[in-house]
Amino acid sequence: MKDLSKKAVLVNLKMRIWSGKKDDRKVASDIELQHQATNAGRYKKNLINDTELKEVYNRAQSVRKFVREQTLPWGDNGARILPAIHHMSFMRDFQEEQFQFEDAVATFVKAYPARVKEAPGRLNGLFRASDYPPAKNIHKKFQLRLDCEAIADLNDFRLQVDEQEVIRLREEMEKDYAQKIADATKDIWGRIKDTVGHMVDKLSDKKARFHDSLVNNIRELVDLLPKLNITGDKDIDLAVADMKKLLVDPDNLRRNKRFRSQTAKEAQAILEKFGTYM
């Protein structure tokens, strides 16, 4: 654990998106007056026809999913751990995700003036010009960046404290590291359980239909997990090796019932073999 600072970095996804919605207190007040209610709720109106904005949200969700899948949890402040061995490929693919997000934002910004112009006819009495940011500033409502920082070195103390305090701080950091690494490792086993378990469920159900992704999801995990295995956990390596046996032709699974049954048994054997870790 002491050289973890040389094996990985922390990444934190920062994102801001204009919601395109607005609470209308007057409408909420009118409803309460109509029903003689108090503190009954809020009324949120859609400021624009959000076709282009919806695509921005779709791209944002894709970015979040990518970062979550390609990294491991680290603490509770949103930071994720990215192994150094995986850094180059991660950043290349992240930039592609970022470009697509920015393209979606650019499309929305271009369409924004027209969407505002049509809003009075759509909202009628609910329209208020003050609800809308100026077109020249709307792009500032969107942001996507990835902050990277080094993992603290357990042996690197630059604090003006006495030796006993240094020892105590180092012990606390070691406990914190141990817990975070345990959580990251648990995340890996959770992915194996979910993906292999899904294959077992599908292949064991004679009536179930499945796509090629049933095998492709296993393949992606087999390719990714060795990069995420920052502690060099031998059991994770063994699980990955066993999962390679599941990289079969999906068409054979569909055509050959015996082959399908055998593959289901092999997948189930993986769950049982490593069940204590999952």
C-alpha positions as CSV (number, residue, x, y, z in Angstrom):
1,M,0.0,0.0,0.0
2,K,2.9,2.4,0.7
3,D,3.8,2.7,-3.0
4,L,0.1,3.2,-4.2
5,S,0.9,6.8,-4.9
6,K,3.2,5.5,-7.7
7,K,0.6,3.1,-9.1
8,A,-2.5,5.3,-9.5
9,V,-4.0,8.7,-9.4
10,L,-7.3,10.1,-8.2
11,V,-9.8,11.5,-10.7
12,N,-12.9,13.5,-9.9
13,L,-15.5,14.2,-12.6
14,K,-16.9,17.8,-12.4
15,M,-20.1,18.5,-14.4
16,R,-22.6,21.3,-14.5
17,I,-25.7,21.3,-16.8
18,W,-28.4,23.9,-17.1
19,S,-31.7,22.2,-16.1
20,G,-34.0,24.0,-18.4
21,K,-36.6,24.0,-15.5
22,K,-37.8,26.6,-13.1
23,D,-39.9,26.6,-9.9
24,D,-42.9,28.9,-10.3
25,R,-43.9,30.1,-6.8
26,K,-46.9,32.0,-8.1
27,V,-48.5,28.8,-9.6
28,A,-47.7,26.9,-6.4
29,S,-49.4,29.7,-4.4
30,D,-52.4,29.8,-6.7
31,I,-52.8,26.0,-6.3
32,E,-52.6,26.2,-2.5
33,L,-55.2,29.0,-2.5
34,Q,-57.5,27.1,-4.7
35,H,-57.3,24.0,-2.5
36,Q,-57.0,25.9,0.8
37,A,-53.7,24.2,1.4
38,T,-50.4,25.2,3.1
39,N,-46.9,24.2,2.0
40,A,-48.4,21.7,-0.4
41,G,-45.5,21.4,-2.8
42,R,-43.8,23.1,-5.7
43,Y,-44.6,23.6,-9.3
44,K,-41.7,23.2,-11.7
45,K,-42.2,24.2,-15.3
46,N,-40.2,23.2,-18.4
47,L,-38.8,26.4,-19.8
48,I,-38.1,25.0,-23.3
49,N,-38.8,22.2,-25.6
50,D,-35.9,20.2,-24.4
51,T,-35.0,18.0,-27.5
52,E,-31.5,19.3,-27.7
53,L,-31.0,19.6,-24.0
54,K,-32.1,16.0,-23.5
55,E,-29.2,14.9,-25.8
56,V,-26.8,16.9,-23.5
57,Y,-28.1,14.9,-20.5
58,N,-27.7,11.7,-22.5
59,R,-24.1,12.5,-23.3
60,A,-23.5,13.5,-19.6
61,Q,-24.9,10.1,-18.5
62,S,-22.6,8.4,-20.9
63,V,-19.6,10.3,-19.5
64,R,-20.6,9.4,-15.9
65,K,-21.0,5.7,-16.9
66,F,-17.7,5.6,-18.6
67,V,-15.8,7.0,-15.6
68,R,-17.6,4.8,-13.2
69,E,-16.9,1.7,-15.2
70,Q,-13.2,2.5,-15.9
71,T,-12.2,3.4,-12.4
72,L,-12.7,2.2,-8.8
73,P,-14.3,4.0,-5.8
74,W,-12.0,5.9,-3.5
75,G,-13.6,7.5,-0.4
76,D,-16.9,9.3,-0.3
77,N,-16.1,12.6,-1.9
78,G,-16.6,11.6,-5.5
79,A,-13.0,10.8,-6.2
80,R,-12.2,7.6,-8.2
81,I,-8.9,5.7,-8.4
82,L,-7.3,5.3,-11.8
83,P,-4.4,2.9,-12.1
84,A,-1.4,4.4,-13.9
85,I,-1.2,1.5,-16.3
86,H,-4.7,2.4,-17.5
87,H,-4.1,6.2,-17.6
88,M,-3.3,6.6,-21.3
89,S,-6.2,4.6,-22.7
90,F,-8.6,6.0,-20.2
91,M,-7.7,9.6,-21.1
92,R,-8.0,8.9,-24.8
93,D,-11.5,7.4,-24.5
94,F,-12.5,10.1,-22.0
95,Q,-11.6,12.8,-24.4
96,E,-13.8,11.2,-27.0
97,E,-16.7,11.2,-24.5
98,Q,-15.9,14.8,-23.7
99,F,-16.0,15.8,-27.4
100,Q,-19.4,14.2,-27.8
101,F,-20.7,16.0,-24.7
102,E,-19.3,19.4,-26.0
103,D,-20.8,18.8,-29.4
104,A,-24.2,18.2,-27.8
105,V,-23.8,21.4,-25.8
106,A,-22.9,23.3,-28.9
107,T,-26.0,22.0,-30.7
108,F,-28.2,23.1,-27.8
109,V,-26.6,26.6,-27.6
110,K,-27.2,27.1,-31.3
111,A,-30.9,26.1,-30.9
112,Y,-31.4,28.0,-27.7
113,P,-32.6,31.4,-29.1
114,A,-35.2,29.6,-31.2
115,R,-36.4,27.6,-28.2
116,V,-36.7,30.7,-26.1
117,K,-38.6,32.5,-28.9
118,E,-41.2,29.7,-29.1
119,A,-41.6,29.4,-25.4
120,P,-44.3,32.2,-25.0
121,G,-46.6,30.4,-27.3
122,R,-46.1,27.1,-25.5
123,L,-46.3,28.4,-21.9
124,N,-48.8,31.1,-22.5
125,G,-49.4,32.8,-19.1
126,L,-46.6,30.8,-17.4
127,F,-43.9,32.5,-19.6
128,R,-41.5,34.9,-17.9
129,A,-38.6,36.3,-19.8
130,S,-36.6,36.7,-16.6
131,D,-36.5,32.9,-16.3
132,Y,-34.2,32.6,-19.2
133,P,-30.4,33.2,-19.2
134,P,-29.2,35.6,-22.0
135,A,-28.3,33.6,-25.1
136,K,-24.8,35.0,-25.0
137,N,-24.2,33.5,-21.5
138,I,-26.1,30.2,-21.9
139,H,-22.9,28.3,-22.7
140,K,-21.5,29.2,-19.2
141,K,-24.2,27.0,-17.7
142,F,-22.4,23.9,-18.9
143,Q,-19.1,22.5,-17.7
144,L,-17.3,19.2,-17.9
145,R,-13.8,18.6,-16.6
146,L,-11.8,15.8,-15.0
147,D,-9.7,16.8,-12.0
148,C,-6.6,14.7,-11.3
149,E,-4.6,14.6,-8.2
150,A,-1.9,12.4,-6.7
151,I,-2.6,9.9,-3.9
152,A,-1.0,11.0,-0.7
153,D,2.3,9.1,0.1
154,L,2.1,7.5,3.5
155,N,5.8,8.3,4.1
156,D,5.5,11.9,3.0
157,F,4.8,14.1,6.1
158,R,5.6,17.8,6.0
159,L,3.8,18.7,9.2
160,Q,5.3,20.6,12.1
161,V,4.2,18.1,14.7
162,D,6.1,15.9,17.1
163,E,7.1,12.3,16.4
164,Q,4.2,10.7,18.3
165,E,1.7,12.7,16.3
166,V,3.4,11.7,13.0
167,I,3.1,8.0,14.1
168,R,-0.6,8.5,14.9
169,L,-1.3,10.3,11.6
170,R,0.5,7.6,9.7
171,E,-1.5,4.9,11.4
172,E,-4.8,6.7,10.6
173,M,-3.8,7.0,7.0
174,E,-2.8,3.4,6.8
175,K,-6.2,2.4,8.2
176,D,-7.9,4.7,5.7
177,Y,-5.9,3.3,2.8
178,A,-6.7,-0.2,3.9
179,Q,-10.5,0.5,4.0
180,K,-10.5,2.3,0.6
181,I,-8.5,-0.5,-1.0
182,A,-10.9,-3.0,0.5
183,D,-13.9,-1.0,-0.9
184,A,-12.2,-0.8,-4.4
185,T,-11.5,-4.6,-4.4
186,K,-15.1,-5.2,-3.3
187,D,-16.2,-3.2,-6.3
188,I,-14.2,-5.5,-8.6
189,W,-15.8,-8.6,-7.1
190,G,-19.2,-7.0,-7.4
191,R,-18.7,-6.5,-11.1
192,I,-17.7,-10.1,-11.5
193,K,-20.7,-11.3,-9.6
194,D,-23.1,-9.1,-11.5
195,T,-21.8,-9.9,-15.0
196,V,-21.2,-13.7,-14.5
197,G,-24.4,-14.0,-12.5
198,H,-26.3,-12.4,-15.4
199,M,-24.9,-15.0,-17.8
200,V,-25.9,-17.8,-15.4
201,D,-29.5,-16.5,-15.2
202,K,-29.8,-16.1,-19.0
203,L,-28.3,-19.4,-20.0
204,S,-30.2,-21.3,-17.3
205,D,-33.5,-20.0,-18.5
206,K,-34.5,-22.1,-21.5
207,K,-36.9,-19.5,-22.7
208,A,-34.7,-16.5,-22.3
209,R,-33.4,-14.5,-25.2
210,F,-30.0,-12.8,-25.1
211,H,-27.8,-10.6,-27.2
212,D,-24.2,-10.9,-28.1
213,S,-23.5,-8.5,-25.2
214,L,-24.0,-11.4,-22.8
215,V,-20.5,-12.6,-23.9
216,N,-19.2,-9.1,-24.8
217,N,-19.7,-7.9,-21.3
218,I,-17.6,-10.7,-20.0
219,R,-14.9,-9.9,-22.6
220,E,-14.9,-6.2,-21.6
221,L,-14.4,-7.2,-17.9
222,V,-11.6,-9.7,-18.8
223,D,-9.8,-6.8,-20.6
224,L,-10.4,-4.2,-17.9
225,L,-10.0,-5.9,-14.6
226,P,-6.2,-6.6,-14.9
227,K,-5.8,-2.9,-15.3
228,L,-7.9,-2.1,-12.2
229,N,-6.3,-4.7,-10.0
230,I,-3.9,-2.2,-8.4
231,T,-3.0,-4.5,-5.5
232,G,-2.1,-7.4,-7.8
233,D,-4.7,-9.6,-6.1
234,K,-4.0,-13.2,-7.2
235,D,-7.6,-14.3,-6.7
236,I,-8.8,-11.6,-9.0
237,D,-6.2,-12.8,-11.6
238,L,-7.5,-16.3,-11.2
239,A,-11.1,-15.2,-11.6
240,V,-10.2,-13.4,-14.8
241,A,-8.5,-16.5,-16.1
242,D,-11.6,-18.6,-15.4
243,M,-13.8,-16.0,-17.0
244,K,-11.9,-16.4,-20.2
245,K,-13.5,-19.8,-20.6
246,L,-16.8,-18.0,-21.0
247,L,-15.6,-16.1,-24.1
248,V,-17.5,-18.3,-26.5
249,D,-19.4,-17.8,-29.7
250,P,-22.9,-16.4,-28.8
251,D,-24.4,-18.2,-31.8
252,N,-23.2,-21.5,-30.5
253,L,-25.0,-20.8,-27.2
254,R,-28.2,-20.2,-29.2
255,R,-27.9,-23.2,-31.4
256,N,-26.4,-25.9,-29.1
257,K,-28.5,-26.5,-26.0
258,R,-25.8,-28.8,-24.5
259,F,-23.1,-26.2,-25.1
260,R,-25.3,-23.6,-23.5
261,S,-25.9,-25.8,-20.5
262,Q,-22.2,-26.5,-20.1
263,T,-21.3,-22.8,-20.3
264,A,-23.9,-22.0,-17.7
265,K,-22.3,-24.6,-15.4
266,E,-18.9,-23.1,-15.9
267,A,-20.2,-19.6,-15.1
268,Q,-21.9,-21.0,-12.0
269,A,-18.7,-22.7,-11.0
270,I,-16.9,-19.3,-11.0
271,L,-19.6,-17.8,-8.7
272,E,-19.2,-20.7,-6.3
273,K,-15.4,-20.8,-6.4
274,F,-15.1,-17.1,-5.6
275,G,-18.3,-16.7,-3.6
276,T,-16.6,-15.8,-0.4
277,Y,-15.0,-12.7,-2.0
278,M,-18.3,-11.6,-3.6
